[in-house]
Amino acid sequence: IPSIYPVGSEIMIQVSKGAIGNKGPRVTTNISLAGRYLVLMPYSDQFGISRRIDDPKERQRLRKIMQRLSVPEGMGIIMRTVATSTRARHFVRDLAMLLEQWEQVDDIRNNKSAPACCFREPDLVEGTATNFLTDEVDKIICDDEKTTAHIREIASRVSRRAKRKIHYLYSKQTIFERFGIQKQIDEAFMRQVWLPCGGYIVIDETEALISVDVNTGRNRGSKDVDKVLLQTNIEAAEEVARQLRLRNIGGLVVVDFIDMRHRRDQQAVYRAMKERLKRDKAKTQVLQISSVGLMEMTRQRLNESLLDSTLEPCSYCQGRGRIKTTMSMSIEIQRSLNTVIQRQKENDEDGDLIVMVNTDVLNRFKSEDSKILMELERSHSGRLIFRSDANLHRERFAIIDAKSEKPIVQY
């Protein structure tokens, strides 16, 4: 790198991938500006069409349109997946907007000293209007007049028809409540997601991979078992593809489908998954269902998942989702007490011991383990004084010398 860019060189870079966890952002000198239908590459003269457009006739049509576009020398463009079936005039308008955007970036770069931010991605409102105003969307509803006007202004750059899809909604109810959006948001944080057939999937995110378990649940009505399993697995495949987008899950994903006897049923589930993943903007790679009913797939991780960006590890359980039972803690404290009592006998020491525990653990000592404590106290020359603290973590305890009030054991 020093041979290409000597110390003190001013270079333009673009963040291609945001920071995820402990990994910093990824940057590149291959600058690109994404529009509605096109991606402009100011420093590359390559031209291309999205690989997801696999129809040969459509690719040929788009290639002809691309050849007629007035792209400045030294620049290149890529036609995005959404370009399918789009008329030529939309590409002309999109290219003009991107070139205007690049002129602004170039102007900032030439007139400002480094380091300087030359361009930022559109905000939430503009990004939504630009990326989601497709032919599949009938309308965009907004409950704020100013924001509605702003979205209409952005949509007018796309087309007049797109502008007509923007609607202002006056309602005493919040828009999330009226359309049940909050319920869907809440479901995106749940491990268990129910399927229309009565089955359900369980999603667990780990450091290494994301596991999805498919269960029949309440779907047991039909006498044809194979039909029930196929129906549950197909609905699960469709829901998994949706949840990956909704939760923004990336990396290795393993789906444990219910075992199916027939290979044709496995192929039907595989096709259902592939079909649903076509809607996903992130790159995905799916393998066939294995002999043990597992489907392995990868999904491009562009930024943090929904859970990582909105939740933080529980300070009480340290993100494990579980804590030790009162029985486990009772056994652990008994071992420590035995060790302390034995040590005092060897050193000819005696005296009372104070045991600080969580309230739940003390309740266990007073009930199920009361006899064990009595036996421990008989083996000790002094008293065992138990004290509880509701604020003390269940997995923490201390054994203190009553005379000196110094801790002997502390966890």
C-alpha positions in Angstrom: 0.0 0.0 0.0 2.8 2.6 0.8 4.1 2.1 -2.7 0.7 3.0 -4.2 -0.2 5.7 -1.7 2.9 7.4 -0.2 2.7 9.0 3.2 0.7 12.2 3.0 -1.4 11.2 0.0 -5.0 12.4 -0.1 -7.3 9.6 -1.2 -11.0 9.2 -1.4 -12.4 6.2 0.4 -15.9 4.8 0.8 -17.2 2.7 3.8 -18.5 -0.5 2.1 -19.4 -2.2 5.3 -20.3 -0.8 8.7 -18.7 -1.8 12.0 -20.1 -5.0 13.4 -19.3 -6.0 17.0 -15.5 -5.8 17.6 -14.8 -5.5 13.8 -14.2 -2.0 12.5 -15.7 -0.7 9.3 -14.5 -1.9 5.9 -13.4 0.8 3.4 -12.6 0.8 -0.3 -11.3 3.1 -3.0 -13.7 1.6 -5.5 -16.3 4.5 -5.1 -19.9 3.7 -6.2 -23.1 5.7 -5.9 -26.4 3.7 -5.8 -29.5 5.1 -7.5 -32.9 3.7 -8.0 -32.0 1.5 -11.0 -28.3 2.1 -11.5 -25.1 2.1 -9.6 -22.6 4.7 -10.9 -18.8 3.9 -10.6 -16.9 7.2 -11.2 -13.5 5.5 -11.2 -14.3 2.4 -13.2 -15.2 2.0 -16.9 -16.9 -1.4 -16.4 -20.5 -2.0 -17.3 -22.7 -4.8 -15.9 -26.1 -6.2 -15.1 -27.2 -7.7 -11.8 -26.6 -11.4 -11.7 -30.0 -11.9 -10.2 -31.6 -11.0 -13.6 -31.3 -14.4 -15.2 -33.7 -14.1 -18.1 -31.6 -13.9 -21.3 -34.1 -11.8 -23.2 -34.3 -9.3 -20.3 -30.6 -9.1 -20.1 -30.3 -8.5 -23.8 -32.9 -5.7 -23.6 -31.1 -4.0 -20.7 -27.8 -4.3 -22.5 -29.2 -2.4 -25.5 -30.5 0.3 -23.2 -27.2 0.5 -21.5 -25.4 1.0 -24.8 -27.6 4.1 -25.5 -27.0 5.8 -22.2 -24.7 8.8 -22.2 -22.2 7.7 -19.6 -19.1 10.0 -19.3 -15.8 8.5 -20.4 -13.9 6.7 -17.7 -17.1 6.0 -15.7 -19.1 2.8 -15.5 -22.6 1.6 -14.4 -24.3 -1.5 -13.1 -28.0 -2.1 -13.6 -29.6 -3.2 -10.3 -32.1 -6.1 -9.9 -35.0 -3.7 -9.7 -34.2 -2.6 -13.3 -36.1 -5.6 -14.6 -39.0 -4.5 -17.0 -38.1 -0.9 -16.4 -38.4 1.5 -19.4 -35.4 3.4 -20.9 -36.5 6.8 -19.7 -36.2 5.8 -16.1 -32.6 4.9 -16.6 -31.9 8.3 -18.3 -33.4 10.1 -15.3 -31.6 8.0 -12.7 -28.3 8.4 -14.5 -28.7 12.2 -14.6 -29.4 12.3 -10.8 -26.4 10.2 -10.1 -24.1 12.3 -12.2 -25.4 15.4 -10.5 -24.7 13.8 -7.1 -21.2 12.9 -8.2 -20.5 16.5 -9.2 -21.4 17.6 -5.7 -19.1 15.0 -4.2 -16.3 16.0 -6.6 -16.8 19.7 -5.8 -16.6 19.0 -2.0 -13.4 16.9 -2.5 -11.7 19.7 -4.5 -12.7 22.6 -2.2 -12.2 21.0 1.2 -9.0 19.9 2.9 -8.7 16.3 4.1 -10.1 14.8 6.2 -13.6 15.7 4.9 -16.9 13.9 4.5 -17.9 14.3 0.9 -21.1 12.2 0.9 -23.5 10.5 3.3 -26.1 7.9 2.5 -29.8 9.1 2.4 -31.6 9.3 5.8 -34.3 6.9 6.7 -37.1 8.8 5.0 -35.2 9.3 1.7 -33.8 5.8 1.7 -37.3 4.3 2.2 -38.8 6.4 -0.6 -35.9 5.6 -3.0 -35.6 1.8 -2.3 -39.2 0.7 -1.6 -41.2 2.6 -4.2 -41.4 -0.4 -6.5 -44.2 -1.7 -8.7 -45.0 -4.2 -5.9 -45.8 -1.4 -3.5 -49.3 0.1 -3.9 -49.0 3.0 -1.4 -46.8 4.5 1.3 -48.7 5.9 4.3 -47.3 8.6 6.6 -49.0 10.2 9.6 -46.9 13.4 9.5 -47.7 16.2 6.9 -44.2 17.6 6.6 -42.7 14.1 6.1 -45.4 13.2 3.6 -44.5 16.4 1.6 -40.8 15.5 1.8 -41.4 11.9 0.5 -43.6 13.2 -2.4 -40.8 15.5 -3.4 -38.4 12.6 -3.4 -40.9 10.3 -5.2 -41.4 13.0 -7.9 -37.8 12.5 -9.0 -38.6 8.8 -9.6 -41.9 9.3 -11.5 -45.3 11.0 -11.3 -46.9 7.6 -10.7 -44.6 7.0 -7.7 -45.6 10.4 -6.3 -49.3 9.4 -6.4 -48.5 6.4 -4.1 -47.7 8.7 -1.2 -50.6 9.3 1.2 -51.1 11.3 4.3 -53.2 9.6 7.0 -54.8 11.6 9.8 -55.8 9.3 12.7 -56.2 9.6 16.4 -54.5 6.2 16.7 -50.8 5.9 16.1 -50.0 4.5 12.7 -48.1 1.6 14.3 -51.1 0.7 16.4 -53.6 1.1 13.5 -51.9 -1.3 11.2 -50.5 -3.7 13.8 -46.9 -2.8 13.1 -45.9 -2.8 16.7 -47.0 -6.4 17.1 -44.7 -7.4 14.1 -41.8 -5.5 15.7 -42.3 -7.3 19.0 -42.4 -10.6 17.2 -39.0 -9.9 15.6 -37.4 -10.1 19.0 -39.1 -13.4 20.0 -37.3 -16.8 19.7 -40.4 -18.6 18.7 -42.4 -17.6 15.6 -45.7 -19.3 14.8 -46.6 -20.5 11.3 -50.2 -20.2 9.8 -50.5 -24.1 9.8 -50.0 -24.2 13.6 -46.3 -25.2 13.5 -43.5 -22.9 14.7 -39.8 -22.1 14.3 -37.3 -21.3 17.0 -34.5 -18.9 16.1 -31.3 -18.7 18.1 -28.4 -16.4 17.3 -24.9 -17.6 18.5 -21.4 -16.4 17.9 -20.7 -19.1 15.3 -24.0 -19.5 13.5 -27.8 -18.9 13.5 -29.8 -22.0 14.2 -33.5 -22.4 13.2 -35.5 -25.4 14.5 -38.8 -26.3 12.8 -41.6 -28.0 14.8 -45.0 -29.2 13.9 -46.6 -27.7 17.0 -50.4 -27.8 16.8 -50.4 -28.9 13.1 -51.4 -32.5 13.7 -55.0 -32.6 12.2 -54.4 -34.3 8.9 -54.2 -38.1 8.6 -51.6 -37.8 5.8 -48.4 -37.3 7.8 -46.2 -36.6 4.8 -48.6 -33.8 3.7 -48.5 -32.3 7.2 -44.7 -32.4 7.3 -44.4 -30.9 3.8 -46.8 -28.1 4.6 -45.0 -27.2 7.9 -41.6 -27.2 6.2 -42.6 -25.1 3.3 -44.2 -22.5 5.5 -41.1 -22.6 7.7 -38.9 -22.1 4.7 -40.9 -19.0 3.7 -40.9 -17.6 7.2 -37.2 -18.2 7.7 -36.5 -16.2 4.5 -38.7 -13.4 5.9 -37.2 -13.5 9.3 -33.6 -13.3 7.9 -34.6 -10.0 6.2 -36.6 -8.7 9.1 -34.0 -9.4 11.7 -31.1 -8.5 9.4 -29.4 -11.8 10.3 -26.1 -12.6 8.5 -23.5 -15.3 8.4 -24.0 -19.0 8.6 -27.6 -20.2 9.0 -28.5 -23.8 9.7 -32.2 -24.8 9.4 -33.3 -28.1 11.0 -36.4 -29.1 9.1 -38.7 -31.9 10.1 -37.5 -35.1 8.5 -39.2 -35.9 5.2 -39.2 -39.4 3.6 -39.5 -38.4 0.0 -36.8 -36.6 -2.0 -39.4 -34.7 -4.0 -40.7 -33.1 -0.7 -37.2 -32.0 0.2 -36.8 -30.5 -3.3 -40.2 -28.6 -2.9 -38.9 -27.1 0.4 -35.6 -26.2 -1.2 -37.4 -24.4 -4.1 -39.7 -22.5 -1.7 -36.6 -21.2 0.2 -34.8 -20.2 -3.0 -37.9 -18.4 -4.4 -38.4 -16.4 -1.2 -34.8 -15.5 -1.0 -35.0 -13.7 -4.4 -36.6 -10.8 -2.5 -33.6 -10.4 -0.3 -31.1 -7.7 -1.3 -28.3 -9.4 0.6 -26.4 -12.1 -1.2 -27.4 -15.6 -0.1 -26.2 -19.1 -0.9 -28.3 -22.1 -0.1 -27.4 -25.8 -0.1 -29.7 -28.7 -0.6 -31.3 -30.4 2.5 -28.9 -33.0 3.9 -29.8 -36.6 4.7 -30.4 -35.6 8.4 -32.8 -32.8 7.4 -30.4 -29.8 7.8 -30.2 -27.0 5.3 -27.1 -24.9 5.4 -27.1 -21.4 3.9 -25.1 -18.2 4.2 -26.4 -14.6 4.1 -24.3 -11.5 3.5 -23.7 -9.6 6.7 -23.8 -5.9 5.7 -24.3 -4.5 9.2 -25.4 -5.4 12.7 -28.4 -7.6 13.2 -31.6 -6.3 14.7 -30.8 -7.9 18.1 -27.3 -6.6 18.2 -28.3 -3.0 17.2 -31.2 -2.7 19.6 -30.4 -4.9 22.5 -27.5 -5.3 24.9 -26.4 -8.3 26.9 -28.2 -8.8 30.2 -26.0 -7.4 33.1 -27.5 -10.1 35.4 -26.9 -13.2 33.4 -24.1 -11.8 31.2 -26.0 -12.6 28.1 -26.4 -16.3 28.8 -30.1 -16.2 29.3 -29.8 -18.4 32.3 -28.6 -18.3 35.9 -27.7 -21.0 38.4 -30.6 -22.5 40.4 -30.9 -22.1 44.1 -30.1 -25.8 44.5 -26.8 -25.3 42.6 -25.9 -22.3 44.7 -26.8 -24.2 47.9 -24.4 -27.0 47.0 -21.7 -24.5 46.0 -22.0 -22.7 49.4 -22.0 -26.0 51.3 -18.7 -27.0 49.7 -17.1 -23.6 50.5 -18.4 -23.9 54.1 -16.9 -27.4 54.5 -13.6 -26.2 53.2 -13.5 -23.2 55.6 -14.6 -25.3 58.6 -12.0 -28.0 57.8 -9.3 -25.4 57.5 -10.2 -23.8 60.8 -10.0 -27.2 62.5 -6.5 -27.9 61.1 -5.4 -24.4 62.4 -7.1 -24.8 65.8 -9.3 -21.8 65.0 -12.9 -21.3 66.0 -15.5 -18.5 65.9 -18.7 -17.6 64.3 -19.1 -17.4 60.5 -21.4 -15.0 58.6 -22.7 -16.2 55.3 -24.0 -13.5 53.0 -26.4 -14.9 50.3 -29.1 -13.9 47.9 -32.7 -13.9 49.4 -33.8 -16.8 47.1 -30.8 -18.9 48.2 -31.5 -18.2 51.9 -35.1 -19.4 51.4 -33.7 -22.6 50.0 -31.5 -23.0 53.1 -34.5 -22.4 55.4 -36.6 -25.1 53.7 -35.2 -28.0 51.7 -31.6 -27.7 53.0 -32.3 -26.9 56.7 -31.2 -30.3 57.9 -27.9 -30.2 56.0 -27.1 -26.8 57.6 -27.8 -28.1 61.0 -25.3 -30.9 60.4 -22.7 -28.4 59.1 -23.2 -26.3 62.2 -22.7 -29.3 64.5 -19.3 -30.0 62.8 -18.3 -26.4 63.5 -17.3 -25.1 67.0 -19.0 -21.7 66.3 -22.3 -20.5 64.9 -23.3 -20.1 61.2 -25.1 -16.8 60.8 -26.9 -16.5 57.5 -27.8 -13.0 56.2 -29.7 -12.2 53.0 -29.4 -9.3 50.6 -32.0 -9.0 47.9 -29.6 -6.8 45.8 -26.9 -9.5 45.9 -26.6 -11.4 42.7 -27.9 -15.0 43.0 -24.6 -16.4 41.9 -22.6 -14.3 44.5 -22.0 -15.1 48.1 -19.5 -14.4 50.9 -18.3 -16.2 54.0 -17.1 -13.7 56.6 -15.2 -14.0 59.9 -17.6 -12.6 62.5 -14.8 -11.3 64.8 -12.7 -9.5 62.3 -15.5 -8.9 59.8 -13.0 -9.8 57.0 -14.2 -12.0 54.1 -12.7 -15.5 54.1 -14.4 -16.6 50.8 -16.0 -14.2 48.4 -17.5 -14.9 45.0 
